[in-house]
Amino acid sequence: MTVRDLWQRLIAPIDPPLMTMAALLLGYALLVVSSASFERVGAQIINMLVALVVMRLAAQVPPQRLMYFALPIFVGGLLLLVAVALFGDVSKGARRWLNLGFMRIQPSEIMKIAMPLMLAWYFQRHETFLRLREYVVAAILLLAPVALIARQPDLGTAILVLAAGFWVIFLAGLPWKVLAGLALGAVAAAPLAWSMMRDYQRNRILTLLDPEADPLGKGFHIIQSTIAIGSGGILGKGWGQGTQAQLEFIPERHTDFIFAVLSEEFGLIGNTLLLILYAMLIGRGMMIAANAPTLFTRLLAGSITLIFFTYAFVNMGMVSGLLPVVGVPLPFVSYGGTSLTTLFVGIGILMSIHKHRMLVQK
């Protein structure tokens, strides 16, 4: 086998438009991370390389095999969440990690991929006749892991897993009347949900409504991040010149609040560029979903793509003071290996669905 043949086999599963958008986002991420926390650039490059390798492996797996493993992956992830609830390590008041002796894992991350896989598999099996009963069962399958994750507590991951499952159910044809009923039910249940919340969760909502009530305490971080976003103006202050970021007024400026750093230093122009990259990535993902040959692949591709949207919407909303702070990273941009790897598994699955679209029998 020649070097050229080896290279062709290596890049065969790669979808050029998706890869281009992902590469541009990673380049943008390195630029912002290097300003927010230069000492972490080396580690983030390693995270990116690992994520790209995982993406390549995921792109190689045919959708038929993904469907075959959907149920075992979901059941395994659910059992691991139960194990976390019973035996998990407690850190900073949260029980999220499971110590296996030779390593620690966070099973909730598995559910970000296992959830859409499971529900897409379920709807594929009942494709011929979808009734309200199928949607109720799907909702139960979704709420069980979400409840376990929220109990840890890990509200950010619970929201992402909930969104991943919801998008599958929505794309499977959930009637608008049912959706409206669920929305009204959620509003009616708000007082009960408020009574069940922990103190820190209530404080986040109260801070969202009035951050000035405690400007030097609970509202400090939101106030500083919104100052950073507004002070960037149209052109921004320039790379490494953001006062809120460089003087460490912004919390977690290399992870959850990196959008505030980007806004302050690159301004409206930088934000617009980021939104264009996200829009192009999401547009390509939805195109792959639209051209997928089976219900399973359409639902899986569509939900994964809309998860990218959910990540971005929730992060930008919480940093801008429009949503409560729930600890959701900015997709492909925030520093960190776990979330980046999960996102690139999703990219790899999209590439697999696109590559094998002509090989899957309807």
N, C-alpha and C positions, 0 to 999 in steps of 0.2 A: 504493500500500500504506500503510495507516494504521500508527500507532505500535503499536496493539493487535495488529494482524496480525503485525507484525515481532516483537513480544514473544512471541506464541504460537508462531511458528516457532522462536524462540530456545530456548524451554523445552520444545518438543515432545519431544525425545529424552530429557529428564531424568526419571528415576524418582524420585518424591518421597521414598519411604522411604530409598532409598540416599543421596540427596542430603542428607536430614536427618541421617542418621548421620555422613556424611562431614563435614558442616558443624559438627556438635557436636564431633567429634574435632579439627577444625582450630581451633575456638575454645578447646578445652582445651589444644591444643598451644601456641597463642599465650600463654596464661596461664603455662604452665610454662617456655617458652623465654624469656619476658620476665624471669622470676626467675633462670634459669640464666645467661643472657647477654643483658642488655637491649639492648646495642648491635647485636645481630643481628636484632632484631624487624623492622626495616624491610626487610631483605633477605629474611627469611622470608615476609613478606607478599607480596613480589614473587614468590617461589617458589610461594606458594599460588595467586596469580592465574594464573601461567603454567600450573600444574598443572590448574587448573579449565578454562582454555581448551583444553588438550590433551584433557582429559576430554570436553568438549563435542564436539570434533572426532571423537574415537574413538566417541562415542555415535551419531554420524551415519552411520558406516560399517556397511552391512548385513553380517550374518554370512556371506552367500554370497561377498561380496568379500573378507572376512577369510580365508575358506577358499582362495580363489583365490590370495591373496598369501602363504599360509603357507609354501610351499616356497621361493619366492624370498627371503623375509625370513630364513628359517633358513639357507639356503646363503650368503646375503650376510653374515649374522652370523658364520658359521663361517669364511668367508674372511677376515673382519676379525680374528678371533681368531688365525688363522694369521699374518696380517700383523703383529699385535702381538708374537707370539713371535719374528718375524724382525726387525722394524724398530721396535718400540715404544719409547717413551721410558721410561727408567729413573728412578724417583723413590723415595727411601727404601728402596732395595734391591728394589723391585718393578717389573715391567714390565707395566703395565696400560693405558697410554694410547697412542693412535695419533695422531701429529701429521699433520694434513692440510694444513698450511701456513697456512690461514686460521682453523683451529680445531683443538682437541684433542677426541677422542671416546674413550669407554670402551666398547668393543664388548661387554664382558661384560654390561652393563646391557641391551643389546638382547636377549640370550638369555633374560632373565627372562620376556619376552613371547613371543619367537620359539619357545622350547622347547615350551610347552604348545600353541601354535598348530600346530606341526609334528606333534606326536604325536597331537593330536586329528584333524588332517587324515589322518594315516596310518591311524588306526583307523577313521575314516569310510570310507576306501577299501576296507578289508577287513572291513567290518561283517558281511557275510553269513556268514563262516566264520572265526572267530578261533581259531587254533591256537597251540601253544607257540612255533612258529616266528615268528609275528607279534610275540609278546612279546619274543623274543630280539632281533629286528631293532630293535624300539622301544628296548630297553636299549642297543644299540650306538649308535643315534642320540642317546641321552641322554648316554652316557658320553664320547663324543668331545669335545663342547664343555666338559663338566665337567672333563675331564683338562687341557684347554688353559687353562682358567681357574685351576685349582688350581696349575698350573705357574708362573703369573705371579709370585709366588703371591698368591692372593686367596681364602682359604678361606671367608670369609663369603659372598661371591657364589657360589662353587662350591656351597656347601650349599643356597643358595636356588634355584639353577638345577636342582640335583639333585632338590630337593623338588618343584619345579614339574613336572618330567617324571615323577617317581615318582607324584604324585597322579593324573596322566592315566592311567598304566599301571594303577594300583590301581583307579581308577573304571571302567576298561575291562573289568574282570572278572578281574584277575590271580588265579589259584587260590591258596587259602590254603596248600596244600601247597608250592607254589613259593615263596611268601612266607616260609614257615617255613624252607625250604631255604636261601634267600638269607640269612636271619638267622643260621643256623648257619654258613654259609660266611663271613659277615662276621666272626663271632667267631673262626673258625679262622684267618682271614687277618690277624687283629690283630697278631701278632708281625711279619709281613712289612710291614704298613703302618707299624708303629712304626719299623722299620729304614729305611724310605724317607722318614720325616718329617724336616723341617729342625729344627735345634736349638731355634728359637724356638717351633715347634709342640709339640715334646716338653715344653718348659718350661711351656707353657700348661696341658697336661694334668697335669703334676706339681704345678703351682701350684693347680689345681682340687682335687687330692687332699689337699694339705697346704699351704695358703697361709701358715700360721704358720712354715713352714720358713725362709722368707725374708721376714719381716714388713716390713722396711724397703726391700726390693728388689722382686723379682717378685711377691710376695704383697701388696704395699702397696695396690694399687688395689682388689683384690677385698675386702680387709679393710675399707677405708674405705667402699666401696659397701654392704657388708652392715651396717656400723655405721649408715650413713645410713638404710637401710631399716628396721632395728630401732628406731632412736631416734624414728621418726615416730609410733609408737604408733597409737592408733585415730584421733585427730583431726588429727594432724600438728602441726608447730610454727608453721604459718602461712606465707603467701606471703612469700618473701624472707627468712624467718627461719631457714632451715636452716643450721646451723653447718658441716656437712661440705661443703655446696655453696658457700656464700658465702665460706668461707675457703679454697676451692679444693683441698680434700683429694680431691675426686672428680675423676678424669680424664675428659676429653671429656664434661663434664657437660651440654653442650647437644646432643650427638649420641648416641653409643652408650650412655652411662650416664645419660641423662636420666630413666630410670625411678627411679634412686636419688634424684634431686632431687625428683621427684614424690612418692615414698614418704615422704621426710623431711618435706616441707612440707605435704602433704595427708593423710598417714597412710593407715590401712586404708580409711577412707571414700573417699578420693580414688582409691585402687587399685580398690576395688569399683566405683566409677562408671566408671572406664576399662574394666574387664572387662565391665561391662554394655553399654557402647557397642560394644565389639568383638563381643560375643555377638550383639547385634542386627544389626550389619553382616554378620557371617558367616551368621546365620540368614536374612537377606534374600537373600544371595548363593546359599545352598543352595536356597532356594525358587525362585529364578530358574532354577537348574540343573535342578531337578526338573520344572519346567514347560516346559523347552526342547524343541522339536519334533524335533530330530535328534541323532544320536550326537555329531556334531562340536560342536554348541552345548552339549550336556549336559556333555561332558568338559571343554570349554574353560571354561565357567562354574564347574563344580565345582572344577577345579584352581586357577583364579584366586582363588576364595573361600578355599580351603584354604591358599593361599600367604599370605594375610593372617594366618591362624592360625599358620603357620610362623614368619613374621616376629616376631609377638608372643611366641610360646612360646620361641624361641631367644634373643631379646633379654632377656626377663625371667629366663630361666634362667641366662644368663651373668652378668647383673648381680647376681643373687641368690646366685651361687656354686654353682649346680647344674649348670652346663654350662661348658665352656672358653670363654674370651673369643675370639670369632671376628669381631668387627666387623660385627654386624648391627644396623641402626637399629631403634628402636621405631616401628612403622608409623603414619604420619600425625602423629606427635608429635615425633620427633627433627628437629632442624634439618638442612636440606639440600635442594637442589633436585632432584638426579638421582633419588634414591630416591622422593621424593614424586611426581615426575612419572610414574615407572614405575608406582607404586601407582594413580595416578589414570587412567592408561591402562587399567589393569585394571578400575577402576570404570566407565569409559566403555564398555568392551567388554561388561560385564554389562548396562549400560543398553541397549546396542544389541541384545543377545540378547533382552532382555525386550520391547523395543519391536517388534521384527520377528518375534516368536514366531508370530504368526498369519499372517505372510506367507511363512514358509518352508515349502516343500513337504516332506512326509515321504517 
